[in-house]
Amino acid sequence: MTDQKTISGRAWAEMLLLGAIWGGSFLSIRVALDEIGPLTAVAHRTGWAMLVLWGVVALRGISVPRDLRIWGAFMVMGLLNNVIPFGLMAWGQLHIASGLTSIFNAATAIFGVLAASLFFADERMTPRRALGVALGFAGVATAIGIDSLRSFDLQSLAQLAVLAGAASYALAGVWARKHLGGLHPLLAAAGMLTGSSLITLPLAWTVEGPITLALAPDTLLAIGYYAIVATAGAYLLYYRVLQMAGSSNLMIVTLLIPPVAITLGAWVRGETLGPQAYAGFALLALGLVVLDGRIWNRKKARAPHNQA
């Protein structure tokens, strides 16, 4: 997390837009789940987004790899970054509020730091990172609540499912660094979505029945939003922001998503969260700020001047 850049006004605007888009995805997925099953929701998400990104790849003239090992890596990446997290989080949203799902989803960054420290020698667990991870997990435990920790029920299982999805995202980051590092980002995203679609389409068809577009208008709009805008479009926007702001500054987007998801869930579906959810998000946000290191580094930079 050393590539911090000065954030331009345009980068700020696009980061805010990206956070709003991803924050809105939780509501749209929940709306779609009123009519279709979780696996079918994921199949729509990966399938339509795949078609859009391959269209962009073709327009940009990016060469398609022919090495079967790369396509095998796409399959694993699709499983870790789409099939498992999308599926677990969609199922979890059937039993917990979309805003709470977004809070647990923010733990992806915490799991990511932990996974990187386990698999990469240059990502060792420093005291600052250890503190950030500890605060993050304290936030997760607080958001889950003592009652859920004491009595295991369907809601508790849904919370654990969403957290397992966040952990899968983290493992996907490790896999991408090891096996997809040399590829064009858009090609990697399109290939990953292809791999996940090859899994989700037959799986959803087998478990939940034939996939159809004979759905209510609200469902079709929700699918269009989370598949085209919040997946394909968000990938394109993500890579633009990455180039402008750097990977460490994208930590800010993680903090923007839950407030949007919580607000939309309350406004549209009347969802409410208990005080422990907000307290948990505050601790998780503090952990992300510590991991970001910006404030930490500023204090270290000022230390010599204070001593003079």
Secondary structure, DSSP 8 states (H G I E B T S, - for coil): --------HHHHHHHHHHHHHHHHHHHHHHHHTTTS-HHHHHHHHHHHHHHHHHHHHHHTT------HHHHHHHHHHHIIIIIHHHHHHHHHHTTS-HHHHHHHHTTHHHHHHHHHHHH-GGG---HHHHHHHHHHHHHHHHHH-HHHHHS--HHHHHHHHHHHHHHHHHHHHHHHHHHSTTS-HHHHHHHHHHHHHHHHHHHHHHHH----S---HHHHHHHHIIIIIIIIIHHHHHHHHHHHH-TGGGHHHHHHHHHHHHHHHHHHH-----HHHHHHHHHHHHHHHHHH-HHHHHHHHHHHHHH-
